[in-house]
């Protein structure tokens, strides 16, 4: 489920739960990338795929954070 899959009427607690799950998945990917890169001959294709997925997660996290932050008109 991506952030786009969250219904517009999702409660704040649902959004925060999804945000926490995405952050955890992002950290897990970071750990996996680090482990792969520490190998003597890392699989560069797999590292690139994981990095691309990590960037997509970062975008989803940012979108959810934007939904949780109230619009303030200065």
C-alpha positions as CSV (number, residue, x, y, z in Angstrom):
1,X,0.0,0.0,0.0
2,X,1.4,3.3,-1.0
3,X,0.5,6.7,0.4
4,X,-1.7,7.2,-2.6
5,X,-3.7,4.1,-1.5
6,X,-4.7,5.9,1.7
7,X,-8.3,7.2,1.4
8,X,-8.7,11.0,1.6
9,X,-10.9,10.5,4.7
10,X,-8.2,8.5,6.6
11,X,-8.0,9.5,10.2
12,X,-4.9,11.1,11.6
13,X,-4.1,8.0,13.6
14,X,-4.3,5.9,10.4
15,X,-2.0,8.2,8.6
16,X,0.5,8.2,11.5
17,X,0.4,4.4,11.7
18,X,1.1,4.2,7.9
19,X,3.9,6.8,8.3
20,X,5.5,4.8,11.1
21,X,5.3,1.6,8.9
22,X,6.9,3.4,6.0
23,X,9.7,4.8,8.1
24,X,10.4,1.3,9.5
25,X,10.5,-0.1,6.0
26,X,12.8,2.7,4.9
27,X,15.2,1.9,7.7
28,X,15.1,-1.8,6.9
29,X,16.0,-1.0,3.3
30,X,18.9,1.2,4.5
31,X,20.2,-1.7,6.6
32,X,19.9,-4.1,3.7
33,X,21.7,-1.8,1.3
34,X,24.5,-1.3,3.9
35,X,24.8,-5.1,4.3
36,X,25.0,-5.7,0.6
37,X,27.5,-2.9,0.0
38,X,29.8,-4.3,2.8
39,X,30.2,-7.6,0.9
40,X,33.5,-8.2,-1.0
41,X,31.6,-8.3,-4.3
42,X,28.2,-6.6,-3.9
43,X,25.4,-7.2,-6.3
44,X,25.3,-3.7,-7.8
45,X,22.0,-4.3,-9.6
46,X,20.3,-5.4,-6.4
47,X,21.8,-2.4,-4.5
48,X,20.5,-0.1,-7.2
49,X,17.0,-1.6,-7.1
50,X,16.9,-1.3,-3.3
51,X,18.1,2.4,-3.5
52,X,15.3,3.1,-6.0
53,X,12.7,1.5,-3.8
54,X,14.1,3.5,-0.8
55,X,13.7,6.8,-2.8
56,X,10.1,5.9,-3.6
57,X,9.5,5.2,0.1
58,X,11.0,8.6,1.0
59,X,8.6,10.2,-1.4
60,X,5.7,8.4,0.1
61,X,6.8,9.4,3.6
62,X,7.1,13.1,2.5
63,X,3.6,13.0,1.0
64,X,2.1,11.6,4.3
65,X,4.0,14.1,6.3
66,X,2.6,16.9,4.1
67,X,-1.0,15.5,4.7
68,X,-0.4,15.6,8.4
69,X,1.0,19.1,8.5
70,X,-1.7,21.7,8.5
71,X,-1.7,24.4,5.8
72,X,-0.7,27.7,7.3
73,X,-1.3,30.7,5.2
74,X,1.1,33.5,6.2
